[in-house]
Amino acid sequence: MEFWVIQTFNGLSYGALLFLLASGLSLIFGVMRIVNLAHGSYFLLGGYVGLSVVWRTGSFALAMLAGGLAVALIGVGMERLFLRRLQKQELAQVLMTMGFALIFQDLALLIWGGDPYSIPTPAWLTGSLRAGELVFPRYRLFVIAVAAAIALVLWLFLERTRAGAVIRAAVDDEEMARGVGINVAAVSMGVFALGAFLAALGGVVGGGFIGVYPGSDFEILPYAFVVVIVGGLGSLEGAIVGSLLVGLLDNFGKALFPELSYFTLFAPMAVILALRPTGLFGRA
């Protein structure tokens, strides 16, 4: 019983981290129809910026804010100067974002070196909480709490505000949104900045327990794409359910069938897409 509870908890905490990365990617997919292969780089750069801020200031909260804002500005620059010129050119978008991902990876290697780092966390997040024989690391509980708070804020923003209604309209029907006077270009830029901010925030938060190291961007990016594809493009509910599903499948797959860990993750994805090509919460 202890094994199942601990593995479920670990899967939920990893799924919470994936949600921070995949929620923004899902919105970018849904609004802009851009396959952004540099999204994992936002995760990596956010972790490195957060690491530098913690080194200089000792503030983990400031590191989360600075990492998110710095990478959001990078995302805005990419969208306005490059990706906006490649609308409806999928192959060009893939090549462009892949190029940026490689550039960002080399720049991170040049600035921070090739050593792995772990972002120092506040003292109150170290240690564990005990419940009988069960031990739950406080930091993983913090990751789950942050993801839950972000999910709630995003839901309130998308479902209860005028700006959220505009974004949902752009996701559902871009041409109709343009027809009723919505500035889709401005919406796209804002969504891209939000997606980059969330990915970078995930990089800072994730740096506290999986670390920050070269290559982590390309390691975690496929999982984010699986979340988006399974959950459905542009769907917050899909990002939540998909993240938890992928986190649990990946964790239990590695714990129970380490030789088949990728099979236990991608086989269910193939079954879901065979039954529902638009994803669990996607619209046709």
Summary of the structure (lengths in Angstrom):
residues: 284
radius of gyration: 18.6
end to end distance: 41.1
largest distance: 60.4
contacts: 998
relative contact order: 0.20
helix: 77%
strand: 4%
